[in-house]
Each structure stands twice: as C-alpha cells, then as structure tokens.
Amino acid sequence: MNYLGHIYFSNNDPQLAVANLFGDFTKGKKYLEYPEHIQKGVLLHRKIDDFIDHHYDVIQLIHQIRGSLPKVAPIAVDIYFDHLLAKNWDLYHPVKLPDFLANLYSNIDLSSEPYPADFKHFIGLLIERNWMSYYPTEEGLYRMCQGVSNKLSFENALKNGHTVFYDFQNEITSCFHEYMRDANEYLMRTF
C-alpha cells in the first residue's frame, strides 16, 4: 500500500498516521531514536508492508503483471491499491474520503515533533497539494505512476503503469478486495 493505505490502517489516529508514513523515511533501527508513539507508527508501517509482501494473492498478481512492469510490479501494486482504496473508500470507511482527509490534515501538528526537516516538508506538501484527493480518478492514477517513476533512480516502465492497470483491471481489483478483507482482519488485531 502507498500513502493512503498506510493512513487507512492507522485506526483514525492522525498522530499514528503521520508516524506510519514516517516508516518510508527511516531505515533499520534508526526509528528507535524517536519517541514511542513514532516507533509504534514505524512498526505499523513495516507490518503493513510485510503483510502485503507476503500475501498469496498479491504475490500471484505481481507475477502476472511483472512482464509489463519489470522491476517495478510490486511498486505498481502499491499504487493500484491506493487508487482502488480511494475509488472504493465508501466500502471500507464510514466517513467520505474528502471529509476524512480534511479532518486528518486539520489534526496534524508537527511543530513539537522531532521528525527530520525533509519529512516535515513532505507532510506539508502532502497537505498543501492534497495529492490523495486525486487518487480515485484516472488522472490521479496516471499522476501517481508518473511521479513515482520519475523518483526512481533507474530506467523503468512505471510511466506506463496506468495502461497496465487497465489491461489487468479485473484481476487487480479482485486481488485488492481479497487483500483488504484479509488485511482488515489481520491488522485490526494490532489495536
């Protein structure tokens, strides 16, 4: 899962959601240098990543799309699942996505948090540009694929990820709903 998925699995807790997103910004045991509430979010992030990386249906899907997206199929699945979560948000959360995001953003205050400047800058951009509000749209899917493709340090096919999504839309959508059922059951035991 990408940003939205990690936030979704943060149990409606803005502080935990931010700490969960921080999981992409800290490697190894460096997270242990942070307060306990941040450590909890990083560990949740890793638990989510581990669950998706070892989910049987997701592994099968990655094998299926790998020919079209060599080296980046797992990254594409994360993007696709965020797109589908946003598109099907009402099936998984009682609060409409725009309201959920507005509430989340209004409850984020990093002024007294010890996060590094680059992460605080990232969160500021996430809020200011409201990227996730575009996730349910075709344009949002296209922009996610382009943006992540441009950030990768190697030549990749992710810039064509939006077309691969439509080529395998039924398979990806079915896998997404299977994953969400299993992940909701597994990850909710965390709380």
Disulfide bonds with the S-S distance in Angstrom:
none
